[in-house]
């Protein structure tokens, strides 16, 4: 794999990571509500999910998902259901006292797991990696799967870095906002609406 291809891949990856989408909006909402640490942990969870999509693309699982309408629909509705569940949880948090809302800040594994599920249960991500990674694989590569795994790892590294920076920025802003009860309730409402909209969007997507 040539260095020019690697730099081209990283440039495209950075642009795609920074483009407004479910993942970075999810990091922002978690950081504002639960703090910078929560946002960074969520970012690591989301990016851990990238390894699943990378391996799926490298070993043909994503191609199977693309060909099978049943598998695609099952994963799609599982992802949508999970996001709607998160929306319901956010609605419940809106009506809880602030000291209770802040409790999840310490539940690192729960935040990490939430990030993984958010990413893995989106079938569009698998199809994206299936279409995106091969474009940067050398035509004469002896083992294209290995190159795709390396590229997926590079994508994950830059995504972790950028999402962490986003989390720090959003968490810094949110630390002051969440001390105001009315504003905190509004943020939880926006968070619930965000999860619901993303869930509905996933439910409506086609291959």
C-alpha positions as CSV (number, residue, x, y, z in Angstrom):
1,X,0.0,0.0,0.0
2,X,1.5,3.3,-1.1
3,X,1.9,6.3,1.3
4,X,-0.1,8.5,-1.1
5,X,-3.1,6.1,-0.8
6,X,-2.8,6.1,3.0
7,X,-2.8,9.9,3.2
8,X,-5.6,10.1,0.8
9,X,-7.6,7.6,2.9
10,X,-6.9,9.6,6.1
11,X,-8.0,12.8,4.5
12,X,-11.3,11.3,3.3
13,X,-11.8,9.6,6.7
14,X,-11.3,12.9,8.6
15,X,-13.9,14.7,6.4
16,X,-16.4,11.8,6.8
17,X,-15.8,11.7,10.6
18,X,-16.4,15.4,11.1
19,X,-19.5,15.5,8.8
20,X,-22.6,15.8,11.0
21,X,-24.0,12.3,11.6
22,X,-25.4,10.0,14.3
23,X,-22.1,9.1,15.8
24,X,-20.7,12.6,16.5
25,X,-24.1,13.9,17.5
26,X,-24.3,11.0,20.0
27,X,-20.8,11.9,21.4
28,X,-21.9,15.6,21.7
29,X,-25.1,14.7,23.5
30,X,-23.4,12.3,26.0
31,X,-20.6,14.8,26.7
32,X,-23.0,17.7,27.4
33,X,-25.2,15.7,29.7
34,X,-22.7,13.4,31.4
35,X,-19.4,15.2,31.1
36,X,-16.2,14.9,29.1
37,X,-15.2,11.5,30.4
38,X,-18.5,10.0,29.4
39,X,-18.2,11.5,25.9
40,X,-14.7,10.1,25.5
41,X,-15.8,6.6,26.8
42,X,-18.7,6.7,24.4
43,X,-16.3,7.6,21.6
44,X,-14.2,4.6,22.3
45,X,-17.3,2.4,22.3
46,X,-18.4,3.8,18.9
47,X,-15.0,3.3,17.5
48,X,-14.7,-0.2,18.9
49,X,-17.8,-1.0,16.8
50,X,-15.8,0.1,13.7
51,X,-13.7,-3.1,14.1
52,X,-16.8,-5.2,13.7
53,X,-17.7,-3.4,10.4
54,X,-14.1,-3.6,9.2
55,X,-13.9,-7.3,9.7
56,X,-17.3,-7.8,8.2
57,X,-16.2,-5.9,5.1
58,X,-12.8,-7.7,4.9
59,X,-14.2,-11.2,5.2
60,X,-17.4,-10.7,3.1
61,X,-20.0,-10.6,5.9
62,X,-21.0,-7.1,4.8
63,X,-21.5,-8.4,1.3
64,X,-23.8,-11.1,2.7
65,X,-25.7,-8.4,4.5
66,X,-26.0,-6.5,1.3
67,X,-27.4,-9.5,-0.5
68,X,-29.8,-10.7,2.1
69,X,-32.8,-8.5,2.6
70,X,-33.9,-10.4,5.7
71,X,-30.6,-10.0,7.5
72,X,-30.5,-6.3,6.6
73,X,-34.0,-5.7,7.9
74,X,-33.4,-7.6,11.1
75,X,-30.2,-5.6,11.9
76,X,-31.9,-2.4,10.8
77,X,-34.9,-2.8,13.1
78,X,-32.7,-4.0,16.0
79,X,-30.7,-0.8,15.7
80,X,-33.9,1.4,15.4
81,X,-35.4,-0.4,18.4
82,X,-32.3,0.3,20.5
83,X,-32.2,4.0,19.6
84,X,-35.9,4.4,20.4
85,X,-35.2,2.7,23.8
86,X,-32.4,5.3,24.4
87,X,-34.9,8.0,23.5
88,X,-37.3,6.6,26.1
89,X,-34.5,6.5,28.7
90,X,-33.7,10.2,27.9
91,X,-37.4,11.1,28.5
92,X,-37.2,9.4,31.9
93,X,-34.0,11.2,32.8
94,X,-35.7,14.5,32.0
95,X,-38.1,14.1,34.9
96,X,-35.5,12.9,37.4
97,X,-33.6,15.2,39.9
98,X,-30.2,16.4,38.6
99,X,-28.3,14.4,41.2
100,X,-29.8,11.2,39.8
101,X,-29.2,12.2,36.2
102,X,-25.5,12.7,37.0
103,X,-25.1,9.2,38.4
104,X,-24.4,7.4,35.1
105,X,-21.2,9.5,34.8
106,X,-19.4,6.8,36.8
107,X,-20.8,3.8,34.8
108,X,-18.0,3.6,32.3
109,X,-18.8,0.1,31.0
110,X,-22.4,1.1,30.4
111,X,-21.4,4.1,28.4
112,X,-18.8,2.1,26.4
113,X,-21.4,-0.7,25.7
114,X,-23.9,1.9,24.6
115,X,-21.4,3.3,22.1
116,X,-20.6,-0.1,20.7
117,X,-24.3,-1.0,20.2
118,X,-25.1,2.3,18.7
119,X,-22.4,1.7,16.0
120,X,-22.8,-2.1,15.4
121,X,-26.5,-2.1,15.1
122,X,-26.5,0.4,12.2
123,X,-26.4,-1.7,9.0
124,X,-25.5,1.3,6.9
125,X,-22.1,1.5,8.5
126,X,-21.3,-2.1,7.3
127,X,-22.4,-1.2,3.8
128,X,-20.4,2.0,4.0
129,X,-17.2,0.2,4.9
130,X,-17.9,-2.4,2.2
131,X,-18.0,0.4,-0.4
132,X,-15.3,2.7,1.1
133,X,-12.4,0.5,2.1
134,X,-11.8,-1.3,-1.2
135,X,-11.4,2.1,-3.0
136,X,-8.0,2.5,-1.2
137,X,-6.8,-1.1,-1.5
138,X,-3.9,-1.6,-4.0
139,X,-5.2,-3.3,-7.2
140,X,-2.3,-5.8,-7.1
141,X,-2.5,-6.6,-3.4
142,X,-1.8,-10.2,-2.5
143,X,-4.1,-10.1,0.5
144,X,-6.8,-7.4,0.1
145,X,-8.5,-8.4,3.4
146,X,-5.3,-7.5,5.4
147,X,-5.1,-4.1,3.7
148,X,-8.8,-3.5,4.5
149,X,-8.2,-4.4,8.1
150,X,-5.2,-2.0,8.3
151,X,-7.3,0.8,6.7
152,X,-10.2,0.1,9.1
153,X,-7.7,0.4,12.0
154,X,-6.5,3.7,10.7
155,X,-10.1,5.0,10.4
156,X,-10.7,3.9,13.9
157,X,-7.7,5.7,15.3
158,X,-8.5,9.1,13.7
159,X,-12.1,8.7,14.7
160,X,-11.2,8.1,18.3
161,X,-9.0,11.2,18.3
162,X,-11.6,13.5,16.7
163,X,-14.5,12.2,18.7
164,X,-12.4,12.7,21.9
165,X,-11.7,16.3,21.0
166,X,-15.4,16.8,20.2
167,X,-16.3,15.2,23.6
168,X,-13.8,17.5,25.5
169,X,-15.3,20.6,23.8
170,X,-18.9,19.6,24.3
171,X,-18.3,18.5,27.9
172,X,-16.7,21.8,28.8
173,X,-19.7,23.7,27.4
174,X,-22.2,21.3,29.0
175,X,-20.7,21.4,32.5
176,X,-22.1,24.8,33.0
177,X,-25.3,24.2,31.2
178,X,-26.4,21.2,33.2
179,X,-26.3,23.1,36.4
180,X,-29.4,25.0,35.3
181,X,-32.4,22.7,35.9
182,X,-34.6,24.1,33.2
183,X,-31.8,24.1,30.6
184,X,-30.8,20.5,31.7
185,X,-34.4,19.3,31.1
186,X,-34.4,21.0,27.7
187,X,-31.1,19.2,26.8
188,X,-32.6,15.9,27.8
189,X,-35.6,16.6,25.6
190,X,-33.3,17.3,22.7
191,X,-31.3,14.2,23.4
192,X,-34.5,12.1,23.4
193,X,-35.6,13.7,20.1
194,X,-32.2,13.1,18.6
195,X,-32.3,9.4,19.4
196,X,-35.8,9.0,18.2
197,X,-35.0,10.8,14.9
198,X,-31.9,8.7,14.3
199,X,-33.8,5.5,15.1
200,X,-36.6,6.4,12.7
201,X,-34.1,7.2,10.0
202,X,-32.4,3.8,10.4
203,X,-35.8,2.2,10.3
204,X,-36.6,3.9,7.0
205,X,-33.3,3.3,5.2
206,X,-32.9,1.0,2.2
207,X,-29.8,-0.8,1.0
